[in-house]
């Protein structure tokens, strides 16, 4: 077990340093403290629940932005109306990663890195680094103020990693990271809050063709995913960019969209996704002992929107929480917004984010879907996969 291996490490250290009787008492207290520290890991191992390390944007933010000076916040009503309180999640209930970790058997949701309580043995079960408004590129989301872009999220994980190594040792930490599920949900803001930002980015789009912008995103993201591997991650779920042209905000801000999705953002998202799939294939081929998984959330969400009635939804255009605009996608959800009575009938919670009902469908297909939804294996298969060191 982790405890016995760490006990041996401390015992060897004690013998070699020939400590006094008084120091022996201190040493024994350290062993007891260590045994307490390892209880969560032993329990997790018994239930075979992998640790979960989450990176990304507001689709998976669990409250990190509560601690930032930013316009991109969700720690106020009516957000979290079905969660019990407004925790900083940008939806009415649980996010996709919340639903996934519960489905894998965890009783607890992965805590936000910036929360003061996310310390000590708690981090051995995983940490959520995601930040609303963030993206792959460091220029993304600057209109919101503070946000933690992917590079900075990786810096934060590197700090956590060092803490874990100092607590349980290099070998045990490597094992923890090798069995953990890492997920990265990013790229949407690089499009809707960078390249396609209304008014602000009009000039940039005339100068920078979408192919060049996508190339910049891809080359940066490849480096970020490689760095995650270098930091010890081995099971990595890479979420592609969803149909951002279909979110209420995009329908609202594109006067040519009419009653349909905005075409160009979806086309650029698919251009990016096609290249991302190739990156995932390349990383699987070249990074030894790893399994990168490509999650086609574009396909899943587009299917939900196109066939919303068959999923039990009544609205695929108008968000549940709305205030102004032809489809209610003009202004973010807030205390003065109108909230629908039955959230389970709406695909979108607000102008940008799905409801918990939609998140449940997405999560189920990522957990158990076939290779057209998630490739080469789904998350349940990934969790059970034994990787060579």
C-alpha positions as a printed Julia matrix, in Angstrom:
389×3 Matrix{Float64}:
   0.0    0.0     0.0
   0.98   3.66   -0.22
   1.17   3.82    3.57
   3.48   0.82    3.94
   5.8    2.09    1.21
   5.96   5.51    2.85
   6.48   3.91    6.28
   9.45   2.02    4.85
  10.85   5.28    3.43
  10.65   7.02    6.8
  11.97   3.93    8.69
  15.03   3.75    6.43
  15.64   7.44    6.87
  15.38   7.07   10.64
  17.87   4.17   10.8
  20.45   5.89    8.66
  20.33   9.08   10.66
  20.58   7.25   14.06
  18.1    9.46   15.85
  17.85   9.83   19.63
  15.01   8.44   21.78
  13.35  11.86   21.89
  13.48  12.11   18.11
  11.92   8.64   17.95
   8.76  10.08   19.5
   8.72  12.83   16.89
   9.31  10.22   14.2
   6.41   8.05   15.42
   4.11  11.08   15.43
   5.13  11.72   11.81
   4.25   8.15   10.89
   0.84   8.53   12.55
   0.29  11.82   10.73
   1.25  10.15    7.47
  -1.19   7.3     8.08
  -3.98   9.85    8.53
  -2.85  11.66    5.39
  -3.08   8.46    3.34
  -6.56   7.4     4.44
  -8.24   9.12    1.44
  -5.86   7.43   -1.0
  -6.35   3.97    0.53
 -10.13   4.46    0.48
  -9.96   5.67   -3.09
  -7.85   2.68   -4.07
 -10.35   0.35   -2.39
 -13.22   1.85   -4.37
 -11.03   2.13   -7.47
 -11.92   5.78   -8.0
  -9.25   7.72   -9.91
  -8.22  11.18   -8.81
  -9.6   13.9   -11.1
  -7.56  16.89  -12.28
  -9.69  19.36  -14.25
  -8.48  22.1   -16.6
 -10.61  24.4   -18.72
 -13.09  27.26  -18.9
 -16.53  28.17  -17.53
 -18.03  24.9   -18.8
 -16.18  23.16  -15.95
 -15.2   25.97  -13.52
 -16.2   24.9   -10.0
 -15.64  28.3    -8.38
 -12.08  29.47   -9.07
 -13.34  32.75  -10.52
 -15.03  33.55   -7.18
 -11.54  34.53   -6.01
 -10.65  36.72   -9.01
 -11.39  40.3   -10.02
 -13.4   39.46  -13.11
 -16.7   40.03  -14.87
 -16.82  36.27  -15.51
 -18.42  35.09  -12.27
 -21.37  32.87  -11.41
 -21.41  32.96   -7.59
 -24.78  34.73   -7.44
 -28.42  33.76   -7.93
 -30.03  32.27   -9.89
 -26.91  30.24  -10.82
 -26.84  26.99   -8.88
 -30.62  27.06   -8.33
 -30.69  23.24   -8.55
 -27.3   22.75   -6.9
 -28.39  24.18   -3.56
 -26.46  27.43   -3.82
 -24.47  29.56   -6.27
 -21.0   28.01   -6.01
 -19.46  29.68   -9.05
 -20.59  26.98  -11.49
 -21.96  28.54  -14.68
 -25.14  26.48  -14.77
 -28.23  25.64  -12.74
 -26.76  22.45  -11.3
 -23.76  20.23  -11.92
 -21.15  20.58  -14.64
 -20.08  17.73  -16.94
 -17.02  16.91  -14.8
 -19.16  16.84  -11.63
 -21.46  14.26  -13.23
 -18.55  12.19  -14.56
 -16.69  11.94  -11.24
 -19.89  10.97   -9.43
 -20.59   8.3   -12.06
 -17.1    6.89  -11.42
 -18.06   6.43   -7.77
 -16.87   9.55   -5.96
 -18.96  10.97   -3.13
 -17.24  14.34   -3.46
 -16.9   16.82   -6.32
 -13.45  17.97   -7.4
 -12.73  21.21   -5.45
 -11.57  24.5    -7.01
  -7.85  25.14   -6.66
  -8.25  28.68   -5.32
 -10.62  27.74   -2.5
  -8.78  28.06    0.85
 -10.11  24.62    1.85
  -8.47  22.88   -1.13
  -5.39  21.91    0.85
  -3.77  18.94    2.53
  -4.95  15.4     1.88
  -7.96  16.68   -0.11
  -5.79  17.36   -3.16
  -4.85  13.67   -3.39
  -8.34  13.1    -4.81
  -7.84  15.76   -7.48
  -8.16  19.5    -8.04
 -10.16  21.68  -10.44
  -8.05  24.48  -12.02
 -10.65  25.66  -14.57
 -11.46  29.35  -14.92
 -14.39  31.06  -16.62
 -13.36  33.28  -19.55
 -10.05  31.46  -20.01
  -8.61  29.95  -23.15
  -5.63  28.35  -24.82
  -4.19  31.74  -25.79
  -3.18  34.2   -23.09
  -4.91  37.05  -24.95
  -8.27  35.28  -24.68
 -10.86  36.65  -22.26
  -9.0   39.87  -21.45
 -12.28  41.82  -21.71
 -13.47  40.07  -18.54
 -10.5   41.12  -16.42
  -8.72  38.4   -14.45
  -8.9   34.79  -15.61
  -6.56  31.82  -15.37
  -5.63  30.76  -18.89
  -4.38  27.25  -19.63
  -0.68  28.09  -19.23
  -1.36  29.46  -15.73
  -3.59  26.48  -14.89
  -0.67  24.19  -15.72
   1.59  26.33  -13.5
  -0.92  25.83  -10.68
  -0.96  22.07  -11.23
   2.86  22.04  -11.18
   2.65  23.58   -7.69
   0.11  20.97   -6.55
   2.32  18.24   -8.01
   5.32  19.39   -5.98
   3.19  19.48   -2.83
   2.0   15.91   -3.45
   5.54  14.68   -4.11
   6.74  16.28   -0.88
   3.94  14.53    1.05
   3.99  11.01   -0.39
   7.23  10.76   -2.33
   8.11  10.61   -6.02
   7.09   6.99   -6.63
   3.67   7.16   -4.96
   2.96  10.5    -6.65
   3.84   9.07  -10.07
   1.42   6.19   -9.43
  -1.34   8.6    -8.36
  -0.9   10.69  -11.53
  -0.64   7.6   -13.74
  -4.07   6.36  -12.62
  -5.75   9.81  -12.39
  -8.1   11.19  -15.03
  -6.99  14.54  -16.44
  -9.53  16.48  -18.51
  -9.03  19.63  -20.56
 -12.1   21.57  -21.72
 -10.91  24.66  -23.55
 -10.92  26.53  -26.88
 -14.47  27.92  -26.95
 -13.44  31.29  -25.51
 -10.57  31.55  -27.98
 -13.32  31.75  -30.59
 -16.31  33.53  -29.01
 -14.32  35.8   -26.67
 -11.3   36.4   -28.85
 -11.53  35.81  -32.62
 -15.3   36.38  -32.85
 -15.72  38.99  -30.11
 -18.42  41.35  -31.47
 -17.09  44.76  -32.62
 -13.71  44.42  -30.85
 -12.29  41.72  -33.12
 -13.75  42.9   -36.44
 -10.42  44.41  -37.55
  -8.4   41.35  -36.47
 -10.62  39.05  -38.54
  -9.87  41.17  -41.62
  -6.13  40.84  -41.02
  -5.91  37.29  -39.63
  -7.65  34.56  -41.63
  -9.35  31.85  -39.54
  -6.84  29.23  -40.76
  -3.99  31.23  -39.21
  -5.84  31.76  -35.93
  -6.64  28.05  -35.67
  -3.0   27.17  -36.4
  -1.94  29.45  -33.54
  -4.43  27.76  -31.18
  -3.35  24.27  -32.21
   0.4   24.86  -31.93
  -0.03  26.37  -28.46
  -2.4   23.64  -27.27
  -0.05  20.89  -28.49
   2.67  22.35  -26.26
   0.27  22.58  -23.31
  -0.88  18.96  -23.62
   2.75  17.86  -23.93
   3.62  19.79  -20.78
   0.75  18.06  -18.95
   2.29  14.71  -19.92
   5.73  15.9   -18.76
   4.17  16.77  -15.39
   3.05  13.16  -14.98
  -0.42  13.0   -16.56
  -1.04   9.76  -18.47
  -4.83   9.5   -18.93
  -5.93  12.72  -20.6
  -9.41  13.52  -21.94
  -9.26  16.31  -24.52
 -12.65  17.96  -25.09
 -13.06  19.57  -28.49
 -14.87  22.88  -29.13
 -18.65  22.56  -29.22
 -21.0   24.18  -31.75
 -20.37  27.72  -30.47
 -22.4   29.14  -33.34
 -25.51  27.57  -31.79
 -25.29  29.1   -28.32
 -27.93  31.8   -27.69
 -25.24  34.5   -27.54
 -24.01  33.66  -31.07
 -27.53  33.51  -32.49
 -28.15  36.92  -30.88
 -24.99  38.62  -32.08
 -25.16  37.4   -35.71
 -27.87  39.32  -37.57
 -27.52  36.94  -40.55
 -28.28  33.82  -38.44
 -32.04  34.25  -38.58
 -33.6   31.23  -36.89
 -30.49  29.08  -37.33
 -27.05  28.7   -35.77
 -24.39  31.24  -36.69
 -22.45  29.56  -39.51
 -18.9   30.94  -39.35
 -18.13  30.21  -35.65
 -19.24  26.59  -36.2
 -17.1   26.3   -39.33
 -14.01  27.6   -37.52
 -14.75  25.31  -34.53
 -14.83  22.33  -36.89
 -11.64  23.5   -38.59
  -9.98  23.54  -35.16
 -11.51  20.2   -34.12
 -10.21  18.45  -37.23
  -6.66  19.53  -36.42
  -7.12  18.74  -32.72
  -8.02  15.14  -33.56
  -4.72  14.84  -35.44
  -2.83  16.29  -32.46
  -4.41  13.71  -30.13
  -3.45  10.9   -32.53
   0.13  12.24  -32.71
   0.47  12.47  -28.92
  -0.81   8.92  -28.49
   1.76   7.7   -31.01
   4.7    9.63  -29.57
   4.26   9.99  -25.79
   5.08   6.62  -24.27
   2.71   5.1   -21.71
  -0.04   7.66  -22.26
  -3.61   7.5   -23.47
  -5.07  10.71  -24.85
  -8.8   10.57  -25.59
 -10.56  12.85  -28.08
 -14.07  13.78  -26.87
 -16.31  14.99  -29.69
 -18.58  17.32  -27.73
 -19.32  19.24  -30.93
 -21.02  16.15  -32.35
 -22.88  15.37  -29.12
 -24.2   18.9   -28.5
 -25.09  19.46  -32.15
 -27.06  16.22  -32.07
 -28.92  17.38  -28.94
 -29.75  20.73  -30.58
 -30.88  19.19  -33.87
 -32.98  16.5   -32.16
 -33.89  18.31  -28.96
 -37.46  16.98  -28.87
 -36.3   13.36  -28.84
 -34.18  14.13  -25.77
 -37.18  15.58  -23.93
 -36.29  19.25  -24.41
 -38.77  21.93  -25.45
 -36.28  24.74  -26.17
 -32.95  24.53  -27.96
 -32.6   28.26  -28.77
 -33.92  30.25  -25.81
 -31.96  29.87  -22.56
 -33.75  29.1   -19.3
 -32.21  32.17  -17.62
 -32.69  35.19  -19.9
 -33.16  38.93  -19.76
 -32.97  40.57  -23.18
 -32.68  39.9   -26.9
 -34.65  38.08  -29.55
 -33.72  34.68  -28.09
 -32.72  35.91  -24.63
 -29.03  35.57  -25.38
 -27.92  39.17  -25.09
 -27.16  39.57  -21.37
 -25.57  37.07  -18.95
 -27.77  35.37  -16.36
 -28.2   37.46  -13.22
 -30.5   38.3   -10.29
 -32.83  40.35  -12.5
 -33.12  37.64  -15.18
 -36.27  35.67  -15.82
 -35.82  31.97  -14.93
 -37.84  29.12  -16.45
 -39.86  26.9   -14.15
 -38.71  23.53  -15.53
 -34.97  23.56  -16.22
 -35.08  20.01  -17.57
 -36.88  21.25  -20.69
 -34.08  23.62  -21.79
 -30.81  22.79  -23.53
 -29.22  26.09  -22.45
 -29.14  27.56  -18.97
 -27.9   31.02  -20.04
 -26.55  32.66  -23.24
 -23.39  30.48  -23.13
 -23.77  27.33  -21.03
 -25.85  24.13  -21.06
 -28.29  23.2   -18.3
 -27.55  20.31  -15.97
 -30.07  18.28  -18.01
 -27.94  18.75  -21.14
 -24.73  18.17  -19.16
 -26.09  14.8   -17.99
 -26.61  13.66  -21.6
 -23.14  14.87  -22.62
 -21.49  13.22  -19.59
 -23.24   9.88  -20.18
 -22.07   9.76  -23.78
 -18.49  10.62  -22.75
 -18.6    7.95  -20.03
 -20.09   5.13  -22.09
 -20.3    6.3   -25.72
 -18.87   4.59  -28.77
 -15.94   5.8   -30.88
 -18.09   8.29  -32.81
 -18.58  10.23  -29.54
 -15.22   9.66  -27.86
 -12.09   8.1   -29.42
 -10.32   5.69  -29.08
 -12.0    4.69  -25.78
 -14.62   6.21  -23.49
 -14.03   7.54  -19.97
 -15.17   4.36  -18.18
 -12.73   2.35  -20.28
 -10.01   4.92  -19.64
 -10.57   4.77  -15.87
 -10.13   0.97  -15.94
  -7.17   1.01  -18.32
  -3.87  -0.33  -16.97
  -1.03   1.61  -18.55
   2.58   0.46  -18.84
   5.05   2.65  -16.98
